């Protein structure tokens, strides 16, 4: 990050930790014996959670009943990412065919589990749907925007090196924000790939990026333990939230743009992802704080007035609520 | 203190090579260099990982006096896919310290340099440690190589002496999930007296032209 910009725009809000709420477990899902979760994501409505498990199987679970809804496997090809479409109708699963070179992306209808599309793509580690489900952004060694309906790549939006670690479409689907390995957050036209500005520089890698649903803000965070609020048009850091307690591994902005859920990792124990906080985006106050040693938080969603999230521990996938 | 014989046995068990007393370290390295024909194909890429840090200062001495860990000299040459020297390449490396931890706050064990007119580079460091949380299997050094007119190369270097490979990286390379071939695992040459060992490793880099 540009330190001069940060110094000029840093707004020091005092966290109101005393008011913070802690989490409550609302469902327990028993994982198959010996199965551990490597990656997970929750549908935006919070009704389903999809996991990539250590046996190279994608499992989709109901967060309400705890029932296993679907099991997706592709022989020897490991799944590398899984994401729900914003409306929850589709689930995209990326499989690796040739490491660092080639993959395949399968898009399933979540109701029928019929495969709707199959795209041959580069090896994918990150993907994001557009709000209308018609386009996808994906990244591995390269970063690309795809037209799903016509099964074609529409723009190469790769950074100079390193690929992207996180991708987010704007609410109108016109822009893609990318958190890039070369230390930049960029906003590009989703159709042409043309950059909207010169981007935002970070010194350490930004790991996650998210558009607010009204397209007016981008929230980004990463290894520097700073949550930055960025103007998508100029790339300027408008302000930062109070110092964050860990590496920012995941973030989620509420639909009213008032809250952000942040999942933290540790720089010396990268797989220790046991801390989640809810922040008030306007005031910088802490609204919720959940930390439970021994669990691994795998993903969540704002549902009504609370944040629902899944966390793995001891052969179980717990569904938790934080409000 | 280890006897020379014990050091030899230990190093053989770890897959490294110990220089016989009749040969100097430089002559052995020269032999390696001569044995290494210019790479006919580009160096395989390997992921950037999350700990790259921009604005790394130009510096090829990454090891400070008294740092724990086995001293390491990394060297090599940058060529293109035709085997021609790339004299204006910039190499950036970053790695963990001996304890397997990256410096996020500063630039310890992070360095950058431009190769010389022969495309050669070298860094003074230590053998990196294993991650304490085991999220990565092997010891490794990250490389970013850039040169005008060439595709940027992001890759990682691995050590044949890494206990994970049990002395046989050709057979056991796939124990590191990020390796599809053993190409990025390089032999380690140990020099010096048993109580002052120094590791040397050559890693030639081959870039693709744009």
Interface residues (C-beta under 8 A of the other chain):
Chain A: X99 X100 X141 X160 X161 X162 X163 X165 X181 X182 X183 X201 X202 X203 X204 X205 X207 X222 X223 X224 X247 X267 X268 X269 X270 X271 X272
Chain B: X44 X45 X46 X47 X48 X50 X51 X52 X53 X54 X55 X101 X102 X104 X131 X132 X133 X135 X144 X146 X152 X154 X178 X180
